Amino acid sequence: MARNDYEIEDLTITKTTRRACGGGTWVAGRINDEYRFEALVFPEHADNPDWEIDDSRISKLWISRIKNKETTFNWDRGLDMPAASAATQAVVDFLCAGIAEHVYGK
């Protein structure tokens, strides 16, 4: 397995929007001014574990490169498009490790 040397140096949350029905919060932002993302994050784990990425409380996650607007990852209650690169996978892993805690404080 190749070592991933991509470093996350800057996370910028540009918008959070609580959903009116069904719970959850949409979070939009940027990583290192290189990637854009939108994630649907919940305060609790999904009833069906297959609907969230690992144990992250993220049920939807879209990532694209800012430079060329190319989608590099997409998850919508299941994997639609795997990470296009090790750098994108690092972004996915970073968001999964803490975006829910950042939004909900738990």
Secondary structure, 3 states (H helix, E strand, C coil): CCCCCCCCCCEEEEEEEECCCCCCEEEEEEECCCEEEEEEECCCCCCCHHHCCCCCCEEEEEEEECCCCCEEEEEECCEEECCCCHHHHHHHHHHHHHHHHHHHCC
